[in-house]
């Protein structure tokens, strides 16, 4: 009995000291959030599924949306599709600080204040992607869904600021 236990212990020690097998990289490529300083940061990384235009070619888009990104979005409703797509393209803070047109006038006290606008070529690509799935929807309906998502992100960020007082870190 002791010999069997010794063999098991020896095998366990051998297994513990051998390096783990190398697993293939299963991560999905993600789009980096656009940077106001470098517009090229919004291009896809490796693994763009061959659906985006090649950078440097005459027909290259500055803001390609790959088919794999569209496939990962919910198609049950336009609102859910836009929600998933925008979350895949931008971080919440970026969405909170941007609007479709650049204006912020949700309240009278905020009238005249401005947010940065999402570049129109990006908005056009998002609308085109949505209209591929929802062929009966108009541009205005898609813009409405985008606007609602951006406003919702702004509310989430402002609620976070209210919920965490600045002295909480001390």
ROBANU-115255 format. One record per atom (N, C-alpha, C): atom name; x, y, z; residue number from 0. Coordinates in steps of 0.2 Angstrom, whole numbers, always signed. Layout:
<atom CA | east X | north Y | up Z | n NUM>
...
***
This chain:
<atom N | east +4 | north -6 | up +0 | n 0>
<atom CA | east +0 | north +0 | up +0 | n 0>
<atom C | east +4 | north +6 | up +0 | n 0>
<atom N | east +10 | north +6 | up +4 | n 1>
<atom CA | east +14 | north +12 | up +4 | n 1>
<atom C | east +18 | north +13 | up -3 | n 1>
<atom N | east +19 | north +8 | up -6 | n 2>
<atom CA | east +22 | north +9 | up -13 | n 2>
<atom C | east +18 | north +12 | up -18 | n 2>
<atom N | east +11 | north +10 | up -18 | n 3>
<atom CA | east +6 | north +14 | up -22 | n 3>
<atom C | east +6 | north +21 | up -20 | n 3>
<atom N | east +5 | north +22 | up -14 | n 4>
<atom CA | east +5 | north +29 | up -12 | n 4>
<atom C | east +11 | north +33 | up -14 | n 4>
<atom N | east +17 | north +30 | up -13 | n 5>
<atom CA | east +23 | north +33 | up -15 | n 5>
<atom C | east +23 | north +35 | up -23 | n 5>
<atom N | east +20 | north +30 | up -27 | n 6>
<atom CA | east +20 | north +31 | up -34 | n 6>
<atom C | east +15 | north +37 | up -36 | n 6>
<atom N | east +10 | north +37 | up -32 | n 7>
<atom CA | east +5 | north +42 | up -34 | n 7>
<atom C | east +8 | north +49 | up -32 | n 7>
<atom N | east +12 | north +50 | up -26 | n 8>
<atom CA | east +15 | north +56 | up -24 | n 8>
<atom C | east +20 | north +58 | up -29 | n 8>
<atom N | east +24 | north +53 | up -32 | n 9>
<atom CA | east +29 | north +54 | up -37 | n 9>
<atom C | east +26 | north +57 | up -43 | n 9>
<atom N | east +21 | north +54 | up -45 | n 10>
<atom CA | east +17 | north +56 | up -51 | n 10>
<atom C | east +15 | north +63 | up -51 | n 10>
<atom N | east +12 | north +65 | up -45 | n 11>
<atom CA | east +9 | north +71 | up -43 | n 11>
<atom C | east +15 | north +76 | up -44 | n 11>
<atom N | east +20 | north +75 | up -40 | n 12>
<atom CA | east +26 | north +79 | up -41 | n 12>
<atom C | east +28 | north +81 | up -48 | n 12>
<atom N | east +28 | north +75 | up -52 | n 13>
<atom CA | east +31 | north +76 | up -59 | n 13>
<atom C | east +26 | north +81 | up -62 | n 13>
<atom N | east +19 | north +80 | up -61 | n 14>
<atom CA | east +14 | north +84 | up -65 | n 14>
<atom C | east +15 | north +91 | up -62 | n 14>
<atom N | east +16 | north +92 | up -56 | n 15>
<atom CA | east +16 | north +99 | up -54 | n 15>
<atom C | east +22 | north +103 | up -56 | n 15>
<atom N | east +27 | north +99 | up -58 | n 16>
<atom CA | east +33 | north +103 | up -60 | n 16>
<atom C | east +34 | north +103 | up -68 | n 16>
<atom N | east +29 | north +100 | up -71 | n 17>
<atom CA | east +30 | north +101 | up -79 | n 17>
<atom C | east +26 | north +107 | up -81 | n 17>
<atom N | east +28 | north +111 | up -86 | n 18>
<atom CA | east +24 | north +117 | up -88 | n 18>
<atom C | east +17 | north +115 | up -91 | n 18>
<atom N | east +13 | north +119 | up -90 | n 19>
<atom CA | east +6 | north +118 | up -92 | n 19>
<atom C | east +6 | north +118 | up -100 | n 19>
<atom N | east +2 | north +114 | up -103 | n 20>
<atom CA | east +2 | north +114 | up -110 | n 20>
<atom C | east +0 | north +121 | up -113 | n 20>
<atom N | east +2 | north +123 | up -118 | n 21>
<atom CA | east +1 | north +130 | up -121 | n 21>
<atom C | east -6 | north +129 | up -125 | n 21>
<atom N | east -11 | north +133 | up -123 | n 22>
<atom CA | east -17 | north +133 | up -126 | n 22>
<atom C | east -17 | north +139 | up -132 | n 22>
<atom N | east -21 | north +137 | up -137 | n 23>
<atom CA | east -22 | north +142 | up -142 | n 23>
<atom C | east -25 | north +149 | up -140 | n 23>
<atom N | east -23 | north +154 | up -142 | n 24>
<atom CA | east -26 | north +161 | up -140 | n 24>
<atom C | east -33 | north +161 | up -143 | n 24>
<atom N | east -38 | north +161 | up -138 | n 25>
<atom CA | east -45 | north +161 | up -140 | n 25>
<atom C | east -49 | north +168 | up -139 | n 25>
<atom N | east -45 | north +173 | up -138 | n 26>
<atom CA | east -48 | north +180 | up -137 | n 26>
<atom C | east -50 | north +183 | up -143 | n 26>
<atom N | east -55 | north +186 | up -143 | n 27>
<atom CA | east -58 | north +190 | up -149 | n 27>
<atom C | east -54 | north +196 | up -150 | n 27>
<atom N | east -53 | north +198 | up -156 | n 28>
<atom CA | east -50 | north +205 | up -157 | n 28>
<atom C | east -55 | north +210 | up -155 | n 28>
<atom N | east -53 | north +215 | up -152 | n 29>
<atom CA | east -58 | north +221 | up -150 | n 29>
<atom C | east -55 | north +227 | up -153 | n 29>
<atom N | east -60 | north +232 | up -154 | n 30>
<atom CA | east -58 | north +238 | up -157 | n 30>
<atom C | east -56 | north +242 | up -151 | n 30>
<atom N | east -50 | north +246 | up -152 | n 31>
<atom CA | east -48 | north +250 | up -146 | n 31>
<atom C | east -53 | north +257 | up -147 | n 31>
<atom N | east -55 | north +260 | up -141 | n 32>
<atom CA | east -59 | north +266 | up -141 | n 32>
<atom C | east -55 | north +271 | up -145 | n 32>
<atom N | east -59 | north +275 | up -149 | n 33>
<atom CA | east -56 | north +280 | up -153 | n 33>
<atom C | east -53 | north +285 | up -148 | n 33>
<atom N | east -47 | north +287 | up -150 | n 34>
<atom CA | east -43 | north +292 | up -147 | n 34>
<atom C | east -44 | north +299 | up -150 | n 34>
<atom N | east -45 | north +305 | up -147 | n 35>
<atom CA | east -46 | north +311 | up -150 | n 35>
<atom C | east -39 | north +313 | up -153 | n 35>
<atom N | east -34 | north +310 | up -151 | n 36>
<atom CA | east -27 | north +312 | up -154 | n 36>
<atom C | east -25 | north +308 | up -160 | n 36>
<atom N | east -28 | north +302 | up -160 | n 37>
<atom CA | east -25 | north +298 | up -166 | n 37>
<atom C | east -31 | north +294 | up -168 | n 37>
<atom N | east -34 | north +296 | up -174 | n 38>
<atom CA | east -40 | north +293 | up -177 | n 38>
<atom C | east -38 | north +286 | up -179 | n 38>
<atom N | east -32 | north +284 | up -180 | n 39>
<atom CA | east -30 | north +277 | up -183 | n 39>
<atom C | east -31 | north +272 | up -177 | n 39>
<atom N | east -32 | north +274 | up -171 | n 40>
<atom CA | east -33 | north +270 | up -165 | n 40>
<atom C | east -39 | north +266 | up -166 | n 40>
<atom N | east -44 | north +268 | up -170 | n 41>
<atom CA | east -50 | north +265 | up -170 | n 41>
<atom C | east -50 | north +259 | up -175 | n 41>
<atom N | east -45 | north +257 | up -179 | n 42>
<atom CA | east -45 | north +252 | up -183 | n 42>
<atom C | east -44 | north +245 | up -180 | n 42>
<atom N | east -46 | north +240 | up -183 | n 43>
<atom CA | east -46 | north +233 | up -180 | n 43>
<atom C | east -39 | north +231 | up -179 | n 43>
<atom N | east -38 | north +226 | up -175 | n 44>
<atom CA | east -32 | north +223 | up -174 | n 44>
<atom C | east -32 | north +216 | up -178 | n 44>
<atom N | east -27 | north +212 | up -177 | n 45>
<atom CA | east -27 | north +206 | up -180 | n 45>
<atom C | east -34 | north +202 | up -179 | n 45>
<atom N | east -35 | north +198 | up -184 | n 46>
<atom CA | east -41 | north +194 | up -184 | n 46>
<atom C | east -48 | north +197 | up -185 | n 46>
<atom N | east -48 | north +202 | up -190 | n 47>
<atom CA | east -54 | north +206 | up -191 | n 47>
<atom C | east -58 | north +202 | up -196 | n 47>
<atom N | east -57 | north +196 | up -197 | n 48>
<atom CA | east -62 | north +191 | up -200 | n 48>
<atom C | east -62 | north +193 | up -208 | n 48>
<atom N | east -57 | north +197 | up -210 | n 49>
<atom CA | east -56 | north +198 | up -217 | n 49>
<atom C | east -62 | north +202 | up -220 | n 49>
<atom N | east -66 | north +205 | up -216 | n 50>
<atom CA | east -72 | north +209 | up -218 | n 50>
<atom C | east -71 | north +216 | up -219 | n 50>
<atom N | east -66 | north +219 | up -216 | n 51>
<atom CA | east -64 | north +226 | up -216 | n 51>
<atom C | east -60 | north +228 | up -222 | n 51>
<atom N | east -60 | north +234 | up -224 | n 52>
<atom CA | east -56 | north +236 | up -230 | n 52>
<atom C | east -48 | north +236 | up -227 | n 52>
<atom N | east -44 | north +235 | up -232 | n 53>
<atom CA | east -37 | north +235 | up -230 | n 53>
<atom C | east -34 | north +242 | up -230 | n 53>
<atom N | east -31 | north +243 | up -224 | n 54>
<atom CA | east -29 | north +250 | up -223 | n 54>
<atom C | east -24 | north +252 | up -228 | n 54>
<atom N | east -24 | north +258 | up -231 | n 55>
<atom CA | east -20 | north +260 | up -236 | n 55>
<atom C | east -22 | north +260 | up -243 | n 55>
<atom N | east -28 | north +255 | up -244 | n 56>
<atom CA | east -30 | north +255 | up -251 | n 56>
<atom C | east -35 | north +261 | up -252 | n 56>
<atom N | east -36 | north +262 | up -258 | n 57>
<atom CA | east -40 | north +268 | up -260 | n 57>
<atom C | east -47 | north +268 | up -257 | n 57>
<atom N | east -50 | north +262 | up -256 | n 58>
<atom CA | east -57 | north +261 | up -254 | n 58>
<atom C | east -57 | north +259 | up -246 | n 58>
<atom N | east -52 | north +260 | up -243 | n 59>
<atom CA | east -51 | north +259 | up -236 | n 59>
<atom C | east -56 | north +263 | up -232 | n 59>
<atom N | east -60 | north +261 | up -227 | n 60>
<atom CA | east -64 | north +265 | up -223 | n 60>
<atom C | east -60 | north +266 | up -217 | n 60>
<atom N | east -61 | north +272 | up -214 | n 61>
<atom CA | east -57 | north +274 | up -208 | n 61>
<atom C | east -60 | north +271 | up -202 | n 61>
<atom N | east -66 | north +269 | up -202 | n 62>
<atom CA | east -70 | north +266 | up -196 | n 62>
<atom C | east -74 | north +259 | up -199 | n 62>
<atom N | east -70 | north +254 | up -200 | n 63>
<atom CA | east -73 | north +248 | up -202 | n 63>
<atom C | east -77 | north +244 | up -197 | n 63>
<atom N | east -82 | north +241 | up -198 | n 64>
<atom CA | east -86 | north +237 | up -193 | n 64>
<atom C | east -86 | north +230 | up -196 | n 64>
<atom N | east -82 | north +225 | up -193 | n 65>
<atom CA | east -82 | north +219 | up -196 | n 65>
<atom C | east -88 | north +215 | up -195 | n 65>
<atom N | east -89 | north +210 | up -199 | n 66>
<atom CA | east -95 | north +205 | up -199 | n 66>
<atom C | east -95 | north +202 | up -192 | n 66>
<atom N | east -89 | north +200 | up -189 | n 67>
<atom CA | east -89 | north +196 | up -183 | n 67>
<atom C | east -92 | north +200 | up -177 | n 67>
<atom N | east -91 | north +207 | up -178 | n 68>
<atom CA | east -94 | north +212 | up -173 | n 68>
<atom C | east -101 | north +212 | up -173 | n 68>
<atom N | east -104 | north +212 | up -180 | n 69>
<atom CA | east -111 | north +212 | up -181 | n 69>
<atom C | east -114 | north +206 | up -179 | n 69>
<atom N | east -111 | north +200 | up -180 | n 70>
<atom CA | east -114 | north +194 | up -178 | n 70>
<atom C | east -114 | north +193 | up -170 | n 70>
<atom N | east -110 | north +196 | up -167 | n 71>
<atom CA | east -111 | north +196 | up -159 | n 71>
<atom C | east -116 | north +200 | up -156 | n 71>
<atom N | east -119 | north +204 | up -160 | n 72>
<atom CA | east -125 | north +209 | up -158 | n 72>
<atom C | east -131 | north +205 | up -158 | n 72>
<atom N | east -136 | north +207 | up -153 | n 73>
<atom CA | east -142 | north +204 | up -153 | n 73>
<atom C | east -146 | north +207 | up -159 | n 73>
<atom N | east -150 | north +203 | up -162 | n 74>
<atom CA | east -155 | north +205 | up -167 | n 74>
<atom C | east -162 | north +205 | up -166 | n 74>
<atom N | east -164 | north +205 | up -159 | n 75>
<atom CA | east -171 | north +204 | up -158 | n 75>
<atom C | east -174 | north +211 | up -158 | n 75>
<atom N | east -171 | north +216 | up -158 | n 76>
<atom CA | east -174 | north +223 | up -159 | n 76>
<atom C | east -168 | north +228 | up -161 | n 76>
<atom N | east -170 | north +233 | up -164 | n 77>
<atom CA | east -165 | north +238 | up -166 | n 77>
<atom C | east -161 | north +241 | up -160 | n 77>
<atom N | east -165 | north +243 | up -154 | n 78>
<atom CA | east -162 | north +245 | up -148 | n 78>
<atom C | east -157 | north +241 | up -145 | n 78>
<atom N | east -158 | north +234 | up -145 | n 79>
<atom CA | east -153 | north +230 | up -142 | n 79>
<atom C | east -147 | north +229 | up -147 | n 79>
<atom N | east -148 | north +229 | up -153 | n 80>
<atom CA | east -143 | north +229 | up -158 | n 80>
<atom C | east -138 | north +235 | up -157 | n 80>
<atom N | east -141 | north +241 | up -157 | n 81>
<atom CA | east -137 | north +247 | up -156 | n 81>
<atom C | east -133 | north +247 | up -149 | n 81>
<atom N | east -137 | north +244 | up -144 | n 82>
<atom CA | east -134 | north +244 | up -138 | n 82>
<atom C | east -127 | north +239 | up -138 | n 82>
<atom N | east -128 | north +233 | up -141 | n 83>
<atom CA | east -123 | north +229 | up -141 | n 83>
<atom C | east -117 | north +231 | up -146 | n 83>
<atom N | east -119 | north +234 | up -151 | n 84>
<atom CA | east -114 | north +237 | up -156 | n 84>
<atom C | east -110 | north +243 | up -153 | n 84>
<atom N | east -113 | north +247 | up -150 | n 85>
<atom CA | east -110 | north +253 | up -147 | n 85>
<atom C | east -105 | north +251 | up -141 | n 85>
<atom N | east -108 | north +246 | up -137 | n 86>
<atom CA | east -103 | north +243 | up -132 | n 86>
<atom C | east -97 | north +240 | up -135 | n 86>
<atom N | east -98 | north +237 | up -140 | n 87>
<atom CA | east -92 | north +234 | up -143 | n 87>
<atom C | east -87 | north +238 | up -146 | n 87>
<atom N | east -90 | north +244 | up -148 | n 88>
<atom CA | east -85 | north +249 | up -152 | n 88>
<atom C | east -82 | north +254 | up -147 | n 88>
<atom N | east -86 | north +256 | up -142 | n 89>
<atom CA | east -84 | north +262 | up -137 | n 89>
<atom C | east -85 | north +260 | up -130 | n 89>
<atom N | east -81 | north +263 | up -126 | n 90>
<atom CA | east -82 | north +262 | up -119 | n 90>
<atom C | east -87 | north +267 | up -116 | n 90>
<atom N | east -90 | north +266 | up -110 | n 91>
<atom CA | east -95 | north +269 | up -108 | n 91>
<atom C | east -94 | north +277 | up -107 | n 91>
<atom N | east -87 | north +278 | up -105 | n 92>
<atom CA | east -85 | north +285 | up -103 | n 92>
<atom C | east -85 | north +289 | up -110 | n 92>
<atom N | east -83 | north +286 | up -115 | n 93>
<atom CA | east -83 | north +289 | up -122 | n 93>
<atom C | east -90 | north +291 | up -124 | n 93>
<atom N | east -95 | north +286 | up -123 | n 94>
<atom CA | east -101 | north +287 | up -125 | n 94>
<atom C | east -105 | north +293 | up -121 | n 94>
<atom N | east -103 | north +293 | up -115 | n 95>
<atom CA | east -106 | north +298 | up -110 | n 95>
<atom C | east -103 | north +305 | up -112 | n 95>
<atom N | east -97 | north +306 | up -115 | n 96>
<atom CA | east -95 | north +312 | up -117 | n 96>
<atom C | east -96 | north +314 | up -124 | n 96>
<atom N | east -100 | north +310 | up -128 | n 97>
<atom CA | east -101 | north +312 | up -135 | n 97>
<atom C | east -108 | north +312 | up -136 | n 97>
<atom N | east -110 | north +315 | up -142 | n 98>
<atom CA | east -117 | north +315 | up -144 | n 98>
<atom C | east -117 | north +315 | up -152 | n 98>
<atom N | east -123 | north +314 | up -155 | n 99>
<atom CA | east -123 | north +313 | up -162 | n 99>
<atom C | east -121 | north +320 | up -166 | n 99>
<atom N | east -123 | north +326 | up -163 | n 100>
<atom CA | east -122 | north +332 | up -166 | n 100>
<atom C | east -117 | north +337 | up -163 | n 100>
<atom N | east -116 | north +335 | up -156 | n 101>
<atom CA | east -112 | north +340 | up -152 | n 101>
<atom C | east -115 | north +344 | up -147 | n 101>
<atom N | east -122 | north +344 | up -148 | n 102>
<atom CA | east -126 | north +348 | up -143 | n 102>
<atom C | east -128 | north +344 | up -137 | n 102>
<atom N | east -128 | north +348 | up -132 | n 103>
<atom CA | east -131 | north +345 | up -126 | n 103>
<atom C | east -136 | north +350 | up -123 | n 103>
<atom N | east -142 | north +348 | up -124 | n 104>
<atom CA | east -148 | north +353 | up -121 | n 104>
<atom C | east -153 | north +349 | up -119 | n 104>
<atom N | east -152 | north +344 | up -114 | n 105>
<atom CA | east -157 | north +340 | up -111 | n 105>
<atom C | east -161 | north +344 | up -106 | n 105>
<atom N | east -158 | north +349 | up -103 | n 106>
<atom CA | east -161 | north +353 | up -98 | n 106>
<atom C | east -160 | north +360 | up -100 | n 106>
<atom N | east -164 | north +365 | up -97 | n 107>
<atom CA | east -164 | north +372 | up -99 | n 107>
<atom C | east -157 | north +374 | up -96 | n 107>
<atom N | east -155 | north +372 | up -90 | n 108>
<atom CA | east -149 | north +374 | up -87 | n 108>
<atom C | east -143 | north +372 | up -91 | n 108>
<atom N | east -143 | north +367 | up -95 | n 109>
<atom CA | east -138 | north +364 | up -99 | n 109>
<atom C | east -138 | north +367 | up -107 | n 109>
<atom N | east -143 | north +371 | up -108 | n 110>
<atom CA | east -144 | north +374 | up -115 | n 110>
<atom C | east -138 | north +378 | up -117 | n 110>
<atom N | east -135 | north +376 | up -123 | n 111>
<atom CA | east -130 | north +380 | up -126 | n 111>
<atom C | east -123 | north +376 | up -124 | n 111>
<atom N | east -123 | north +372 | up -119 | n 112>
<atom CA | east -117 | north +368 | up -118 | n 112>
<atom C | east -116 | north +363 | up -124 | n 112>
<atom N | east -110 | north +361 | up -125 | n 113>
<atom CA | east -108 | north +356 | up -130 | n 113>
<atom C | east -104 | north +350 | up -128 | n 113>
<atom N | east -106 | north +345 | up -131 | n 114>
<atom CA | east -102 | north +338 | up -130 | n 114>
<atom C | east -98 | north +337 | up -137 | n 114>
<atom N | east -93 | north +333 | up -137 | n 115>
<atom CA | east -90 | north +331 | up -143 | n 115>
<atom C | east -94 | north +327 | up -147 | n 115>
<atom N | east -94 | north +328 | up -153 | n 116>
<atom CA | east -99 | north +324 | up -158 | n 116>
<atom C | east -95 | north +318 | up -160 | n 116>
<atom N | east -98 | north +312 | up -161 | n 117>
<atom CA | east -95 | north +307 | up -164 | n 117>
<atom C | east -94 | north +308 | up -171 | n 117>
<atom N | east -89 | north +307 | up -174 | n 118>
<atom CA | east -87 | north +309 | up -181 | n 118>
<atom C | east -93 | north +306 | up -186 | n 118>
<atom N | east -95 | north +310 | up -191 | n 119>
<atom CA | east -100 | north +308 | up -195 | n 119>
<atom C | east -99 | north +301 | up -199 | n 119>
<atom N | east -93 | north +300 | up -201 | n 120>
<atom CA | east -91 | north +294 | up -205 | n 120>
<atom C | east -92 | north +288 | up -200 | n 120>
<atom N | east -91 | north +288 | up -194 | n 121>
<atom CA | east -92 | north +283 | up -189 | n 121>
<atom C | east -100 | north +282 | up -188 | n 121>
<atom N | east -104 | north +287 | up -188 | n 122>
<atom CA | east -111 | north +287 | up -187 | n 122>
<atom C | east -114 | north +284 | up -193 | n 122>
<atom N | east -111 | north +285 | up -199 | n 123>
<atom CA | east -114 | north +283 | up -205 | n 123>
<atom C | east -112 | north +275 | up -206 | n 123>
<atom N | east -107 | north +273 | up -203 | n 124>
<atom CA | east -105 | north +266 | up -203 | n 124>
<atom C | east -110 | north +262 | up -198 | n 124>
<atom N | east -111 | north +265 | up -193 | n 125>
<atom CA | east -116 | north +262 | up -188 | n 125>
<atom C | east -123 | north +261 | up -191 | n 125>
<atom N | east -125 | north +266 | up -194 | n 126>
<atom CA | east -131 | north +266 | up -197 | n 126>
<atom C | east -132 | north +261 | up -203 | n 126>
<atom N | east -126 | north +261 | up -207 | n 127>
<atom CA | east -126 | north +256 | up -212 | n 127>
<atom C | east -126 | north +249 | up -209 | n 127>
<atom N | east -123 | north +247 | up -204 | n 128>
<atom CA | east -123 | north +241 | up -201 | n 128>
<atom C | east -130 | north +239 | up -198 | n 128>
<atom N | east -133 | north +244 | up -195 | n 129>
<atom CA | east -140 | north +243 | up -192 | n 129>
<atom C | east -145 | north +241 | up -198 | n 129>
<atom N | east -144 | north +245 | up -204 | n 130>
<atom CA | east -149 | north +244 | up -209 | n 130>
<atom C | east -147 | north +238 | up -213 | n 130>
<atom N | east -142 | north +234 | up -212 | n 131>
<atom CA | east -140 | north +228 | up -215 | n 131>
<atom C | east -145 | north +223 | up -212 | n 131>
<atom N | east -146 | north +223 | up -205 | n 132>
<atom CA | east -150 | north +219 | up -201 | n 132>
<atom C | east -157 | north +221 | up -201 | n 132>
<atom N | east -159 | north +227 | up -200 | n 133>
<atom CA | east -165 | north +229 | up -200 | n 133>
<atom C | east -167 | north +234 | up -206 | n 133>
<atom N | east -169 | north +230 | up -211 | n 134>
<atom CA | east -169 | north +234 | up -218 | n 134>
<atom C | east -175 | north +238 | up -218 | n 134>
<atom N | east -180 | north +238 | up -214 | n 135>
<atom CA | east -186 | north +242 | up -214 | n 135>
<atom C | east -185 | north +248 | up -210 | n 135>
<atom N | east -180 | north +249 | up -206 | n 136>
<atom CA | east -179 | north +255 | up -202 | n 136>
<atom C | east -176 | north +260 | up -206 | n 136>
<atom N | east -178 | north +266 | up -204 | n 137>
<atom CA | east -175 | north +272 | up -207 | n 137>
<atom C | east -169 | north +275 | up -203 | n 137>
<atom N | east -165 | north +279 | up -207 | n 138>
<atom CA | east -159 | north +282 | up -204 | n 138>
<atom C | east -161 | north +286 | up -197 | n 138>
<atom N | east -167 | north +289 | up -197 | n 139>
<atom CA | east -169 | north +293 | up -191 | n 139>
<atom C | east -171 | north +288 | up -185 | n 139>
<atom N | east -173 | north +282 | up -187 | n 140>
<atom CA | east -175 | north +278 | up -181 | n 140>
<atom C | east -168 | north +275 | up -178 | n 140>
<atom N | east -163 | north +274 | up -183 | n 141>
<atom CA | east -157 | north +271 | up -180 | n 141>
<atom C | east -153 | north +277 | up -176 | n 141>
<atom N | east -154 | north +283 | up -179 | n 142>
<atom CA | east -151 | north +289 | up -175 | n 142>
<atom C | east -154 | north +290 | up -168 | n 142>
<atom N | east -161 | north +289 | up -168 | n 143>
<atom CA | east -164 | north +289 | up -162 | n 143>
<atom C | east -161 | north +284 | up -157 | n 143>
<atom N | east -160 | north +278 | up -159 | n 144>
<atom CA | east -158 | north +272 | up -155 | n 144>
<atom C | east -151 | north +274 | up -152 | n 144>
<atom N | east -147 | north +277 | up -157 | n 145>
<atom CA | east -140 | north +279 | up -155 | n 145>
<atom C | east -140 | north +284 | up -150 | n 145>
<atom N | east -144 | north +289 | up -151 | n 146>
<atom CA | east -145 | north +295 | up -146 | n 146>
<atom C | east -147 | north +292 | up -139 | n 146>
<atom N | east -152 | north +288 | up -139 | n 147>
<atom CA | east -154 | north +285 | up -133 | n 147>
<atom C | east -149 | north +281 | up -129 | n 147>
<atom N | east -145 | north +278 | up -133 | n 148>
<atom CA | east -139 | north +274 | up -130 | n 148>
<atom C | east -134 | north +279 | up -127 | n 148>
<atom N | east -132 | north +284 | up -131 | n 149>
<atom CA | east -128 | north +289 | up -128 | n 149>
<atom C | east -130 | north +293 | up -122 | n 149>
<atom N | east -137 | north +295 | up -122 | n 150>
<atom CA | east -140 | north +298 | up -116 | n 150>
<atom C | east -140 | north +293 | up -110 | n 150>
<atom N | east -141 | north +287 | up -111 | n 151>
<atom CA | east -141 | north +282 | up -106 | n 151>
<atom C | east -134 | north +281 | up -103 | n 151>
<atom N | east -129 | north +281 | up -107 | n 152>
<atom CA | east -122 | north +280 | up -105 | n 152>
<atom C | east -120 | north +286 | up -100 | n 152>
<atom N | east -123 | north +292 | up -102 | n 153>
<atom CA | east -121 | north +298 | up -99 | n 153>
<atom C | east -124 | north +298 | up -92 | n 153>
<atom N | east -130 | north +295 | up -91 | n 154>
<atom CA | east -134 | north +295 | up -85 | n 154>
<atom C | east -130 | north +290 | up -80 | n 154>
<atom N | east -128 | north +284 | up -83 | n 155>
<atom CA | east -124 | north +279 | up -80 | n 155>
<atom C | east -118 | north +282 | up -77 | n 155>
<atom N | east -114 | north +286 | up -81 | n 156>
<atom CA | east -108 | north +289 | up -78 | n 156>
<atom C | east -109 | north +294 | up -73 | n 156>
<atom N | east -114 | north +298 | up -74 | n 157>
<atom CA | east -116 | north +303 | up -69 | n 157>
<atom C | east -119 | north +300 | up -62 | n 157>
<atom N | east -122 | north +294 | up -63 | n 158>
<atom CA | east -124 | north +291 | up -57 | n 158>
<atom C | east -118 | north +288 | up -53 | n 158>
<atom N | east -113 | north +286 | up -57 | n 159>
<atom CA | east -107 | north +283 | up -53 | n 159>
<atom C | east -104 | north +289 | up -49 | n 159>
<atom N | east -103 | north +295 | up -52 | n 160>
<atom CA | east -100 | north +300 | up -49 | n 160>
<atom C | east -104 | north +302 | up -42 | n 160>
<atom N | east -110 | north +302 | up -43 | n 161>
<atom CA | east -114 | north +303 | up -37 | n 161>
<atom C | east -114 | north +298 | up -31 | n 161>
<atom N | east -113 | north +292 | up -34 | n 162>
<atom CA | east -113 | north +286 | up -29 | n 162>
<atom C | east -107 | north +285 | up -25 | n 162>
<atom N | east -101 | north +287 | up -28 | n 163>
<atom CA | east -95 | north +287 | up -25 | n 163>
<atom C | east -92 | north +294 | up -24 | n 163>
<atom N | east -92 | north +296 | up -17 | n 164>
<atom CA | east -90 | north +303 | up -15 | n 164>
<atom C | east -82 | north +303 | up -16 | n 164>
<atom N | east -80 | north +309 | up -18 | n 165>
<atom CA | east -73 | north +309 | up -19 | n 165>
<atom C | east -68 | north +307 | up -13 | n 165>
<atom N | east -71 | north +308 | up -7 | n 166>
<atom CA | east -66 | north +306 | up -1 | n 166>
<atom C | east -67 | north +299 | up +1 | n 166>
<atom N | east -70 | north +295 | up -3 | n 167>
<atom CA | east -71 | north +288 | up -2 | n 167>
<atom C | east -64 | north +284 | up -2 | n 167>
<atom N | east -60 | north +286 | up -6 | n 168>
<atom CA | east -53 | north +283 | up -7 | n 168>
<atom C | east -49 | north +284 | up -1 | n 168>
<atom N | east -50 | north +288 | up +3 | n 169>
<atom CA | east -45 | north +289 | up +9 | n 169>
<atom C | east -47 | north +285 | up +15 | n 169>
***
